[in-house]
Amino acid sequence: MRASSVSYKRHRFPGELIAHAVWLYFRFPLSFRLVEEMLLERGIVVSYETIRRWSLKFGTAYARSLRRKAARPDDIWHLDEVRIVIRDQPHWLWRAVDQDGYVLDEILQPRRNTKAARRLLTRLLKRQGLRPSRMIIDRLKSYGAARRKLGLSIRHLSHKGLNNRAENSHLPLRKRERIMQKFRSPGGCQRFVSVFSAIRNLFVPPASITTALSRHIHRVRALAQWNNATALSA
């Protein structure tokens, strides 16, 4: 992974503290005020508003610096969408995950139609650089229509019960949505989920890791990658 270009110049607090506060907020179901309280317990006086500004400024930079998982030609993409209400207006978060539950991409869109499905597929193909071995979707017909418009010959399976991998990936975000008392704007929601998923991808062990020792090793490596992404490596 490339060394991070994140800079903490002209900030009163050290980079280690800023990165730790941002990590606490995105990694665990905590509010800004709870992060403020946790830091205060350690003798660090910083306001929740400052932590909010750090999350906005550095969260996206950290997510961009994190290494992306290399696509494999035998990958299986699970596609799904979840309804999110923002200021009484329904929106749809379109998400793609692979067979390990790793979030490949997600887009918040105001519609649940063929155009929205096509946009997700187009971004996926461009960013991954490879086509999957097959796609698993729910019974929404927009996916099939979008696939035909793009001329994709990828094998796809459409069955509600097969798409649990994608549906389960929405649960952590739902928990955060309740803690945050819903999202205030579409742009704020998109920024949050982008950082939230990137950090979750890094730290949550894939389903293939089943032993305590393997999970421990995975998290140690994840912390090393996090330090690199946040420009804290020695």
Salt bridges, closest charged atoms under 4 A:
GLU49 OE2 - ARG52 NH2 2.51
GLU49 OE2 - ARG53 NH1 3.90
ASP74 OD1 - ARG72 NE 3.24
ASP75 OD1 - ARG72 NH2 3.23
ASP80 OD2 - HIS170 NE2 2.94
GLU81 OE2 - ARG112 NH2 2.90
ASP98 OD2 - LYS69 NZ 2.56
ASP100 OD2 - LYS69 NZ 3.15
ASP105 OD1 - ARG123 NH2 2.84
ASP105 OD1 - ARG127 NH1 3.51
GLU106 OE1 - ARG95 NH2 2.73
GLU167 OE2 - LYS160 NZ 3.34
GLU177 OE1 - ARG174 NH1 2.77
